């Protein structure tokens, strides 16, 4: 891997980490306010709560995976970073994007 491609990979990974960490922070701050027991929740409350759990899980998962990739890149192991990146499949990124848009 050339030094230019290596720097670009680190820059892209840092951008992804910043975005996913910011998304997790925003999602934590905007958590749904469900009152009462689960039996008193409406179907909308359950849907919103479930969507929030999925979104926060994806954001945290993507942040953790990105940190692991940054660690591998910092140690000069791009092949390890590629293997780690497989743990953050495109579906996780798309779900995070959909949660942010929603």
DRENVEXKOL-122425 format. One record per atom (N, C-alpha, C): x, y, z. Coordinates in steps of 0.2 Angstrom, whole numbers, padded with zeros to 4 digits, always signed. Example, Ala and Ser with C-alpha at 12.3 -4.5 7.8 and 13.67 -1.06 7.14 Angstrom:
BEGIN
+0066-0028+0039/+0062-0022+0039/+0066-0016+0039/+0064-0011+0035/+0068-0005+0036/+0064+0000+0039/
% end
This chain:
BEGIN
+0004-0006+0000/+0000+0000+0000/+0004+0006+0000/+0003+0011-0005/+0007+0017-0005/+0006+0021+0001/+0010+0026+0002/+0009+0031+0008/+0003+0035+0006/+0002+0037+0000/-0004+0041-0001/-0010+0037+0000/-0011+0031-0002/-0017+0027-0001/-0017+0025+0006/-0012+0025+0010/-0012+0023+0017/-0015+0029+0021/-0012+0035+0019/-0015+0041+0022/-0022+0042+0021/-0024+0041+0015/-0031+0041+0013/-0036+0036+0017/-0033+0030+0018/-0037+0025+0022/-0038+0028+0029/-0032+0031+0032/-0033+0033+0039/-0038+0039+0039/-0037+0043+0034/-0042+0049+0034/-0049+0047+0033/-0051+0042+0029/-0057+0040+0028/-0060+0036+0035/-0055+0033+0038/-0057+0029+0044/-0058+0034+0050/-0054+0039+0050/-0056+0044+0055/-0062+0048+0054/-0064+0049+0048/-0070+0052+0046/-0076+0048+0048/-0075+0041+0047/-0081+0037+0048/-0081+0036+0056/-0076+0036+0060/-0076+0036+0067/-0079+0042+0070/-0077+0048+0067/-0080+0054+0069/-0088+0054+0068/-0090+0052+0062/-0097+0052+0061/-0101+0047+0065/-0098+0041+0066/-0102+0036+0070/-0102+0038+0077/-0097+0041+0080/-0097+0043+0087/-0101+0049+0088/-0101+0053+0083/-0106+0059+0084/-0113+0056+0084/-0115+0051+0079/-0121+0049+0079/-0123+0045+0085/-0119+0041+0088/-0120+0038+0095/-0122+0043+0100/-0118+0049+0100/-0119+0054+0105/-0126+0057+0104/-0127+0059+0098/-0134+0062+0097/-0140+0057+0098/-0139+0051+0097/-0144+0046+0098/-0145+0045+0106/-0139+0045+0109/-0140+0044+0117/-0144+0050+0120/-0142+0056+0117/-0145+0062+0119/-0153+0063+0118/-0154+0060+0112/-0161+0060+0109/-0165+0053+0111/-0163+0050+0116/-0167+0044+0118/-0174+0045+0119/-0178+0040+0117/-0185+0041+0118/-0187+0041+0126/-0192+0045+0127/-0194+0045+0134/-0200+0041+0135/-0199+0035+0137/-0205+0030+0138/-0207+0030+0145/-0213+0031+0147/-0215+0031+0154/-0219+0025+0155/-0220+0023+0161/-0224+0018+0163/-0221+0011+0161/-0224+0006+0163/-0222-0001+0161/-0223-0003+0154/-0219-0008+0151/-0220-0009+0144/-0227-0011+0142/-0231-0014+0147/-0238-0015+0145/-0242-0009+0144/-0240-0003+0146/-0244+0003+0145/-0241+0007+0138/-0236+0004+0135/-0234+0008+0129/-0238+0006+0123/-0239+0011+0119/-0242+0010+0113/-0238+0007+0107/-0240+0005+0102/-0236+0002+0097/-0231+0007+0094/-0233+0013+0094/-0228+0018+0091/-0222+0019+0096/-0224+0018+0103/-0218+0019+0108/-0214+0013+0107/-0216+0007+0106/-0212+0001+0105/-0208+0002+0099/-0211+0004+0093/-0208+0005+0087/-0202+0010+0088/-0203+0015+0091/-0198+0021+0092/-0193+0018+0096/-0194+0015+0102/-0189+0012+0106/-0185+0007+0103/-0188+0002+0099/-0184-0003+0095/-0180+0000+0090/-0182+0005+0086/-0178+0009+0081/-0172+0012+0084/-0173+0015+0090/-0168+0018+0094/-0163+0013+0096/-0165+0008+0099/-0160+0002+0101/-0156+0000+0095/-0159-0001+0089/-0156-0004+0083/-0151+0002+0081/-0153+0008+0081/-0148+0013+0079/-0142+0014+0083/-0144+0014+0090/-0138+0015+0094/-0133+0009+0094/-0136+0003+0093/-0132-0003+0093/-0127-0002+0086/-0130+0000+0081/-0126+0000+0075/-0121+0006+0075/-0123+0012+0078/-0118+0017+0079/-0112+0015+0083/-0113+0012+0089/-0108+0010+0094/-0104+0004+0090/-0107-0001+0087/-0104-0006+0084/-0099-0003+0078/-0101+0002+0075/-0097+0005+0069/-0091+0009+0072/-0093+0012+0078/-0087+0016+0081/-0082+0011+0084/-0084+0006+0087/-0079+0001+0090/-0075-0003+0084/-0078-0005+0079/-0075-0008+0073/-0070-0003+0070/-0072+0004+0070/-0068+0009+0066/-0062+0010+0071/-0062+0010+0077/-0057+0011+0082/-0052+0005+0081/-0054-0001+0080/-0050-0007+0079/-0046-0006+0072/-0050-0004+0067/-0047-0003+0060/-0041+0003+0061/-0043+0008+0065/-0038+0013+0066/-0031+0010+0069/-0032+0006+0074/-0027+0003+0078/-0023-0001+0073/-0026-0005+0069/-0022-0009+0064/-0019-0005+0059/-0022+0000+0056/-0018+0005+0052/-0012+0008+0055/-0013+0010+0061/-0008+0014+0065/-0002+0009+0066/-0003+0003+0066/+0002-0002+0067/+0005-0004+0060/+0002-0002+0055/+0005-0003+0048/+0002-0010+0046/-0004-0012+0048/-0006-0019+0045/-0013-0017+0042/-0012-0015+0036/-0019-0014+0032/-0023-0020+0030/-0019-0026+0030/-0023-0032+0029/-0027-0034+0035/-0025-0033+0041/-0029-0034+0047/-0035-0029+0047/-0033-0023+0045/-0039-0018+0045/-0044-0020+0040/-0043-0023+0035/-0048-0025+0030/-0052-0031+0033/-0048-0035+0037/-0052-0041+0040/-0057-0038+0045/-0054-0033+0049/-0059-0030+0054/-0064-0027+0051/-0063-0023+0046/-0069-0020+0042/-0074-0024+0040/-0073-0031+0039/-0078-0035+0038/-0083-0036+0043/-0082-0034+0049/-0086-0034+0055/-0091-0028+0055/-0090-0024+0051/-0095-0018+0050/-0097-0018+0043/-0102-0023+0041/-0104-0024+0035/-0108-0018+0032/-0109-0017+0026/-0113-0012+0023/-0120-0011+0026/-0123-0016+0028/-0130-0015+0031/-0129-0011+0037/-0124-0012+0041/-0123-0008+0047/-0123+0000+0046/-0119+0001+0041/-0118+0008+0039/-0124+0011+0036/-0128+0007+0032/-0134+0009+0029/-0139+0010+0035/-0140+0006+0040/-0145+0007+0045/-0143+0013+0049/-0137+0014+0050/-0135+0020+0054/-0137+0026+0050/-0135+0026+0043/-0137+0032+0039/-0145+0033+0039/-0149+0028+0039/-0156+0028+0039/-0158+0031+0046/-0155+0029+0051/-0157+0031+0058/-0156+0039+0058/-0150+0041+0056/-0148+0048+0056/-0153+0052+0052/-0155+0050+0046/-0160+0053+0042/-0167+0054+0045/-0169+0048+0048/-0175+0048+0051/-0175+0052+0057/
% end
